[in-house]
Amino acid sequence: MAGILRPRGQAAKVVPVELFFDLVYVFAITQLSHLLLDHLGAAGAAQTLLLTLAVWWAWMYTTWTTNYLDPDHPTMRLTLAAMMLAGLAMAAALPQAFGPRALWFATAYVVLQVGRSLVVALAARHEPIGHTFRLILGWHVISAVLWVGGAFAGGTAQVVLWVAALAAEYAAPWHGYRLPFLPRATTADWSIDSGHMAERCQLFVILALGESILVTGLTLAGGDHLSVATVAAFAIAFLTSVAMWWVYFDRSAEAAAEKVAESDDTGRLGRSAYTYSHIPIVAGIIVAAVGDELAIAHPLDPISPGTALTVLGGPALFLAGHAVFQRVVFGRVPASRLAAIAVLVVTAPVVLLAPSLVPPLALAGLAAVVVGGAAFWDSRPA
C-alpha cells in the first residue's frame, strides 16, 4: 500500500470522492429528521439522539481516516465505496432500527467501523498513527459485540447494550484507546491537517442545512392550500437556516482552522473542536428542521409541546454547540451567544403554559430573530 498515506507538510485537499461519500449522509440526515418528526415524544427523541450519535461517529471516523490516508489512492477509493454501501444500508434501516431492522442497522454500522479501521491499521502499520488505529480496531470489535448483541436481544436490553456500545466508543479517545498489555495512544500521535478537518466538518454542516432547506421546500410543495401564514412560515424557516449558516461560517469557521493549525497538539484540539463540539451543532440543525416542518404545516394551530420544543430547542442546541466550539478553540464564549440561548430556553415553558396564545408561526419568527440577532452581533466590526 505504498503511497497511501497523505504526506504531512502540505495542505490536504477535500477531493471529489469524499464529496461523493457524503451523499449517503444526506440520506441519513433526512432519515433522522423524519424519525424525530414521526416520534415526537421522549422515547422518540432519545432514540433519534442515539442514532444521530452513531451516524455522526461513523462519518467522523471516516474524516479522520481521509485526513491521514489519501482518498484518491485506489485502495482508499474502493474502501470508501464499500463504506458508502454499508452507510447506505445503515441509513435505510434508521426508521426501524429499534424494531424489525435492528440487526440490519447494527450489522451495517459494525461493518463500516470495523472494516475501515482494519484497512487503516494495515495501511499505516509502519507509521505512528498505525498503532492508534490498531487500538481503534480493538475498541470497534469490542463495541461490535454490544451492537449485534443488542440487535438480537431487542427491547430494553437493546437500548442498554447500544448505549453501552456508544459510551465505550465515545469515551475511548479520551483515555487513549487503552487496551490491556498495549501502550495507550496519545494525542501527540494524532497530528492532523486542520484545514482538511475543518473543511470536512464545514461540509457536513452544509449537508445538514441543505436537508433543512429540502424539508421546508417539500413541506411547502406538499401543501394543498398556500395560505399567507404558510408562505410566511416557509420564509421564516429559510431565514433561520440563513442565520445558522451566518453564525457558523461568517468568522469562526476559518479562524478556528487557523487556531487549530497553530496548536502544539493539533490532535487534541481537533478532537475536542471537531469530533465532539460539532455534535450539538449538527443535532440542533436536524431538530430545527423538524420544527420548521411543523411550523409550515400548522402555522396558526395551537402550539403542541413537540412543536415548541423543536422550534425553540433546535436553534438553542445549535447555538449551544457553537458556543462550546468557540470555547474549545478560542477560550471564550460571546455574551451574545449566552443571551440568545437564554431567550430560547426561557420562552419554551412560558409558551407551553398558554399554547393557544402563541401560534407556531410567531414562535418560529421569534427563533429566527434570536438566531439572526446572534449572527448580526457576531458580524459587527471588532
N, C-alpha and C positions, 0 to 999 in steps of 0.2 A: 504494500500500500504506500509506496514511495510517493512523496509529493502531495499526500492527502492533507497534511497539516497546513494551516494558514501560517505564512511567515509573519512573525512579530516585527514591529518596527515600521510597518507601512499600513496605511489605513485600510481596513477591511470594508468592502462594499456589500450592500444588500443586493443580491443577484436575482434574476427572474425566477429561478427555480424556488427560491424562498417565498416569493410572492405567490407563485403557483401553489405552494404548500399551504399558504394561509387561506386559500379559498375554502378548504374544509372547515375552517374555524368560523367563517361567515355563516355557514350552515349550523354549526354548533351553537353560536350565539343566538341565532334565530330560534333554535330548539329550546334553549334555556329560557328565553323571554316568554315563549308560548307556554312552557311548562309552568312558569310562575303565574301567568295570566289565567291558566286553567285551574290552578290550585292556590287561591289567594288566602289560604289560612296559614296558621303557624306551621303545620306539618309540611305543607307545600313549600313554604319559604325555606324551611330547614333543608328539605330535600334538594331544592334548587341551589342553595348555598353549597351543599356538599358536592353536588355535581359540577358546579361552577369552579370550585377549588380543584377538582380533578382535571377538568378541561384545561384550566389555566396551567396547572403543573405539567401536563403533557406538552403543551405548547412551549412553555418556558424552558424546559429541559432541551427541547429541540433548538431553541435560540442559543442556549449555552453551547450546544454541540456545534452549530454552524459558526459560532464565534471562534472555535478552535480548529475545526476541520473545514476544508474548502468545499462548499456545497456544489461547486461545479465539477468536482472530481467525479469520474464515472461511478465509483463505489458509493459516494455520498448521494449522487442523483438517484441511484437505484434504492438506496436506503430511504431517502425522502419519499420516493414514490410508494414504497412499501408502508411507510408511516402514514402517508395520505390515505391509503386503503384502510388501514387499521383505524385511523382517525375518523374516516367517513362512517365506518361501521359503529364506532363508539358514539358519534353524533346521532346516527339514526336511531340508536337504542335509548337515547336520553329520556324521551317521554315515558317510557315504560321500564326504566332502569330499576325502579322499586316494585316491579311487577313481573310479567312474563319474560321480559328481555334482560333480566338482571345478569344472567350468565353471559349473554351476548355482550353487554356493556363491559363487564369485568374482564372477559377474555380479550376484547379489543384493546382495552386500556393496558392490560398486562403485556400483551404482545408489543404494543407501541413502546412502553417504557423499558422493558427488558431487552427487546430487540435492538433498540437504539443504543442502549448502554453497552451491550455486548460488542457492537460494531466499533464504538469509540474506544472501548477498553483494548480491543485488538489493534486498532489503527494507531493508537498512541501508546502502545505498550512499552516503548523505549523512551518515552518522554515523561517529565514530571507529572503532567496532567493525567497520564495513563493510570497512575496509582489511584488518583481521586476517582476516576471513572470505574475502576475495578471495585472500589468501595461502594460507589453508587449502584453498580450492578448487584452487589450483595444485598443492599438495602431494598432494591426493587424486587429481588427474588423473595425476600422475606415478606414484603408487603403483598406480593402476588398471592401468597398462601391465604392472606386475610381477605383479599378481594374475591378470589374464587370461592373460598370457604363461605364467605358471606352470601354470595350469589346462590350457592346450593342451600344454605340454611333458610334464607328468606325471613320475613317478618322482623321482629325486634332484633334478632341475632344478626341479621344482615346489616341493619343500621349500626349496631355496636361494632361489628367487625370492620365495616367500611370506615367508620370514624377512626377506629384504631389504626387502620392502614394509612389514612391521610395524616393522622397525627404523627405516625412514625416517619413518613416521608417528609413532612414539613419540618420536623424537628432535626432530621439528620444533618442538614448543612450547618446547623448551629453548633453541633458537637463534633464536626469534622468527620461525619460518616464513620464514627467509631465502631469497630468490629473486634471481636476477641482475637488476640495474637497478631494483630496487624497495626502498624502505626497509623494514627489518625491523619486526616488531611488537614492542611492549614490554608487559610485564605491567601497566604503568600504564594501558594502554588496555583492560584486561580487567576492570574493576571489576565485581564480581558481587554479587548478593544472596545473602549467605552462608546465610541462613535457608532459602531455597529450595533451594540447592545441597545443604545438609546434609540436608534432608528427603528430597530425591530419592535421595541415597545411602543414607539410612536405610531407605527403602522397598525399595531393591534388596537390602540385607542381609536384610530381612524376606522378600523373594521367595526368596532362596537358602535361608534357614532353613525356609521353608514347603515348598520342594522336598525338603529333608532329611526333614521330618516326613512328607511324602507317600510318600517312598521307604520309610521304616520301616513305615508303615501298610500299604502294598501288599505288602511282603515278609512281614509277619505274616499278612495276609489270604490270601496265596497259599500258605501252608504247608499241607501235608496233615495234619500232626500237630503240635499245640501242646504241646510239652514244657515243663517248668518252665524249662529252660535257654533255650528260645526266647523265652518270655514275659519272662524276666529280661533277656535281651539287648535286647529291644524297649524295656523300661522304662529301661535304661541309655542307649540311643540317644536316647530322648526327653529324659532328664535332661541329657545332653550338649548337646542343642540349646537347652534352657532356660539352661544355664550360659553358652553362647556368647552368647545374647541378653542375659543379665545383664551379661556383660563389656562388651559394646558399648554397651548403652543405659542402664545404671544411672546413670552420671555423665558420662562423657566425651563422649557424642554431643551433648548440648545445650551443654555447656560449650565444646566445640570450635567450634560455630557462633558462639557469642558471641565467642570469641577471634578467629576469622577476621574477624568484623564490625568488631572494634576495630583490625584491622591497617591500616597505612598503605598496603599494597599487597595488597588482597583477591584480586586476580587471581593473584599469585604464590603466596600461601599457599593459596588454594583449589585451584590447580593441583596443588601438592605433596600437600596433605592429602586431597583427594577424587579427583582424576583418577588419581594414581599410587599413593598409600598404600593405597587400598581394594582394589587388585588382589589381593594375597595374602590379605586378609580374605575376599573372595568365593571365591577359589580354594580356600582352606582349608575353607570350609563345603562346597563341592562334593566335595572329596576325603573329608572326614569322612562325608558321606552315603554314599559308596561303601563306606567301612569299616563303617558301621552296617549296610548291607545284607548284607555278607559275614558280619559277626558274628551277625546274626539268623538267616541261612540255615544257618550252620555253627557254632553256638556252642561245641561241645565237640570239634570236629575238631582234629587237629594244625595248628598255625598255618602258613600259607604266607607267603612274603615279601610278596606283594601285600596280603594281609590286614594283616600287621603294619605295613607302610609306610602304608597308608591309615588304619587305626585310630589310629595314633600321629601320622602325618605331617599329617593334616588338621587336628586341633586345634593342632599345633605351628605350622603355617603360618598358621592364623587368629590365634594369639596373637602370632606374629612380626609379622604385618601390623598388628595393633592396636598393638603396641609402636612400630612405625615411625610410625603415625598420631599417637600420643601425643608421640613425639619431635619430629615436624614441627610440631605445633600448640603444645605446651606446653614444649618444650625439655628434656624429661626422659623417662626410661623407668623405671617402678617396678621395684625389685629383684625383687619377687614375680613379675613377668612373665618376667624372665630365668630365674629359678629354675624356673618351670613349664616353659618351653621346654627347658631343660637336662634335666629329668627325662624328658620325652618323647623327646628326641633320644638320650639315653644308653640308654634302655630298649630301643630297636629292635634294635641289634646283639646285646645280651645275650639277648633273646628268640629271635632267629634262630639263635643257637648251640645252643639246646635247644628246637626247635619243638614237641615233644610235651609239654613240661612246663607251658607257659602257653597255655591254650586262648584262642580269640578272645573268649569271654565275660569272662574275667579281664582280658585286655588292654583291652577296652572299658571295663570297670569302672575300671581304673587311669586311663585317659584322662578319664573322667567326673570322677573325684576331683580330678585335676590342674586341669582347667578350672574345676570347681566351687570349688576352693580359691582360684584366681586371682580368681574372681568374689566370693567371700566376703572376701578380703583387700582388694579394692578398695572393698567396701561398708562397711568399718569407718569409724566417725566420724573425721573429720580431726583 
